[in-house]
Amino acid sequence: MEKINVGCRFTLSVMSDNFIDIILGALNEVDMSKVQRKTDRVSTFIEGTAKDVFEVVQAVYKSAGKSGKHIVLNATFSTGQHEEYFEERKIKPKENMSSNQQLCA
Protein backbone atom coordinates (compact mmCIF):
# COMPACT_ATOMS: atom_id res chain seq x y z
CA MET A 1 0.00 0.00 0.00
CA GLU A 2 1.33 3.41 -1.00
CA LYS A 3 1.80 6.01 1.72
CA ILE A 4 -0.69 8.86 1.35
CA ASN A 5 0.43 12.27 2.53
CA VAL A 6 -2.17 14.40 4.24
CA GLY A 7 -1.92 18.14 4.66
CA CYS A 8 -3.90 20.39 6.94
CA ARG A 9 -4.09 24.15 7.18
CA PHE A 10 -5.69 25.19 10.45
CA THR A 11 -6.46 28.39 12.27
CA LEU A 12 -7.17 28.73 15.97
CA SER A 13 -9.43 31.59 17.03
CA VAL A 14 -9.30 32.31 20.74
CA MET A 15 -11.79 34.66 22.34
CA SER A 16 -9.38 36.25 24.80
CA ASP A 17 -7.11 39.26 25.10
CA ASN A 18 -4.11 36.94 25.45
CA PHE A 19 -4.96 34.90 22.33
CA ILE A 20 -1.38 35.03 21.05
CA ASP A 21 0.02 33.39 24.19
CA ILE A 22 -2.65 30.69 24.08
CA ILE A 23 -2.10 29.90 20.39
CA LEU A 24 1.70 29.90 20.58
CA GLY A 25 1.58 27.94 23.82
CA ALA A 26 -0.54 25.25 22.17
CA LEU A 27 1.72 25.07 19.12
CA ASN A 28 4.85 24.84 21.27
CA GLU A 29 3.43 22.26 23.68
CA VAL A 30 2.56 19.69 21.00
CA ASP A 31 5.21 17.34 19.61
CA MET A 32 5.30 18.00 15.87
CA SER A 33 8.43 16.01 15.11
CA LYS A 34 6.52 13.59 12.86
CA VAL A 35 5.05 16.31 10.61
CA GLN A 36 6.39 19.15 8.52
CA ARG A 37 5.11 22.51 9.73
CA LYS A 38 4.92 26.11 8.64
CA THR A 39 3.21 28.71 10.80
CA ASP A 40 2.43 32.17 9.50
CA ARG A 41 0.56 35.10 11.04
CA VAL A 42 -2.86 33.52 10.52
CA SER A 43 -2.58 29.76 10.27
CA THR A 44 -0.42 26.67 10.47
CA PHE A 45 0.14 24.15 7.67
CA ILE A 46 1.25 20.63 8.57
CA GLU A 47 1.92 17.57 6.43
CA GLY A 48 2.55 13.94 7.23
CA THR A 49 0.73 10.64 7.47
CA ALA A 50 -3.00 10.83 8.10
CA LYS A 51 -2.55 9.44 11.61
CA ASP A 52 0.15 11.96 12.53
CA VAL A 53 -1.66 14.96 11.04
CA PHE A 54 -4.96 14.18 12.75
CA GLU A 55 -3.20 13.54 16.07
CA VAL A 56 -1.32 16.85 15.90
CA VAL A 57 -4.44 18.87 15.06
CA GLN A 58 -6.36 17.20 17.87
CA ALA A 59 -3.52 17.78 20.34
CA VAL A 60 -3.20 21.48 19.43
CA TYR A 61 -6.95 21.96 19.87
CA LYS A 62 -6.94 20.18 23.24
CA SER A 63 -3.92 22.17 24.39
CA ALA A 64 -5.52 25.50 23.50
CA GLY A 65 -8.75 24.36 25.17
CA LYS A 66 -6.96 23.95 28.49
CA SER A 67 -7.04 27.75 28.70
CA GLY A 68 -10.74 27.60 29.51
CA LYS A 69 -11.42 30.24 26.84
CA HIS A 70 -13.80 29.88 23.90
CA ILE A 71 -11.72 28.25 21.13
CA VAL A 72 -12.66 27.80 17.47
CA LEU A 73 -10.56 25.64 15.15
CA ASN A 74 -11.06 25.89 11.38
CA ALA A 75 -9.20 23.25 9.37
CA THR A 76 -8.91 22.21 5.75
CA PHE A 77 -7.45 18.76 5.07
CA SER A 78 -6.00 17.66 1.74
CA THR A 79 -4.29 14.60 0.32
CA GLY A 80 -1.38 14.23 -2.08
CA GLN A 81 2.09 15.67 -2.28
CA HIS A 82 2.60 19.07 -0.70
CA GLU A 83 6.32 19.58 -1.32
CA GLU A 84 5.43 22.36 -3.76
CA TYR A 85 4.01 24.37 -0.85
CA PHE A 86 7.33 24.32 0.96
CA GLU A 87 9.49 24.65 -2.18
CA GLU A 88 7.57 27.60 -3.70
CA ARG A 89 8.02 29.60 -0.54
CA LYS A 90 11.61 28.46 -0.05
CA ILE A 91 10.59 27.05 3.32
CA LYS A 92 12.70 24.47 5.05
CA PRO A 93 10.28 22.27 7.00
CA LYS A 94 11.27 21.35 10.54
CA GLU A 95 13.53 24.38 10.87
CA ASN A 96 14.72 25.12 14.35
CA MET A 97 12.61 28.25 14.58
CA SER A 98 10.22 28.92 17.40
CA SER A 99 6.59 29.59 16.54
CA ASN A 100 7.18 33.20 17.57
CA GLN A 101 10.01 33.56 15.07
CA GLN A 102 7.89 31.96 12.36
CA LEU A 103 5.00 34.34 13.03
CA CYS A 104 7.31 37.31 12.64
CA ALA A 105 9.09 35.97 9.54
C-alpha positions as CSV (number, residue, x, y, z in Angstrom):
1,M,0.0,0.0,0.0
2,E,1.3,3.4,-1.0
3,K,1.8,6.0,1.7
4,I,-0.7,8.9,1.3
5,N,0.4,12.3,2.5
6,V,-2.2,14.4,4.2
7,G,-1.9,18.1,4.7
8,C,-3.9,20.4,6.9
9,R,-4.1,24.2,7.2
10,F,-5.7,25.2,10.4
11,T,-6.5,28.4,12.3
12,L,-7.2,28.7,16.0
13,S,-9.4,31.6,17.0
14,V,-9.3,32.3,20.7
15,M,-11.8,34.7,22.3
16,S,-9.4,36.2,24.8
17,D,-7.1,39.3,25.1
18,N,-4.1,36.9,25.5
19,F,-5.0,34.9,22.3
20,I,-1.4,35.0,21.0
21,D,0.0,33.4,24.2
22,I,-2.7,30.7,24.1
23,I,-2.1,29.9,20.4
24,L,1.7,29.9,20.6
25,G,1.6,27.9,23.8
26,A,-0.5,25.2,22.2
27,L,1.7,25.1,19.1
28,N,4.9,24.8,21.3
29,E,3.4,22.3,23.7
30,V,2.6,19.7,21.0
31,D,5.2,17.3,19.6
32,M,5.3,18.0,15.9
33,S,8.4,16.0,15.1
34,K,6.5,13.6,12.9
35,V,5.0,16.3,10.6
36,Q,6.4,19.1,8.5
37,R,5.1,22.5,9.7
38,K,4.9,26.1,8.6
39,T,3.2,28.7,10.8
40,D,2.4,32.2,9.5
41,R,0.6,35.1,11.0
42,V,-2.9,33.5,10.5
43,S,-2.6,29.8,10.3
44,T,-0.4,26.7,10.5
45,F,0.1,24.1,7.7
46,I,1.3,20.6,8.6
47,E,1.9,17.6,6.4
48,G,2.6,13.9,7.2
49,T,0.7,10.6,7.5
50,A,-3.0,10.8,8.1
51,K,-2.6,9.4,11.6
52,D,0.1,12.0,12.5
53,V,-1.7,15.0,11.0
54,F,-5.0,14.2,12.8
55,E,-3.2,13.5,16.1
56,V,-1.3,16.8,15.9
57,V,-4.4,18.9,15.1
58,Q,-6.4,17.2,17.9
59,A,-3.5,17.8,20.3
60,V,-3.2,21.5,19.4
61,Y,-6.9,22.0,19.9
62,K,-6.9,20.2,23.2
63,S,-3.9,22.2,24.4
64,A,-5.5,25.5,23.5
65,G,-8.7,24.4,25.2
66,K,-7.0,23.9,28.5
67,S,-7.0,27.8,28.7
68,G,-10.7,27.6,29.5
69,K,-11.4,30.2,26.8
70,H,-13.8,29.9,23.9
71,I,-11.7,28.3,21.1
72,V,-12.7,27.8,17.5
73,L,-10.6,25.6,15.1
74,N,-11.1,25.9,11.4
75,A,-9.2,23.3,9.4
76,T,-8.9,22.2,5.7
77,F,-7.4,18.8,5.1
78,S,-6.0,17.7,1.7
79,T,-4.3,14.6,0.3
80,G,-1.4,14.2,-2.1
81,Q,2.1,15.7,-2.3
82,H,2.6,19.1,-0.7
83,E,6.3,19.6,-1.3
84,E,5.4,22.4,-3.8
85,Y,4.0,24.4,-0.9
86,F,7.3,24.3,1.0
87,E,9.5,24.6,-2.2
88,E,7.6,27.6,-3.7
89,R,8.0,29.6,-0.5
90,K,11.6,28.5,0.0
91,I,10.6,27.1,3.3
92,K,12.7,24.5,5.0
93,P,10.3,22.3,7.0
94,K,11.3,21.4,10.5
95,E,13.5,24.4,10.9
96,N,14.7,25.1,14.3
97,M,12.6,28.2,14.6
98,S,10.2,28.9,17.4
99,S,6.6,29.6,16.5
100,N,7.2,33.2,17.6
101,Q,10.0,33.6,15.1
102,Q,7.9,32.0,12.4
103,L,5.0,34.3,13.0
104,C,7.3,37.3,12.6
105,A,9.1,36.0,9.5
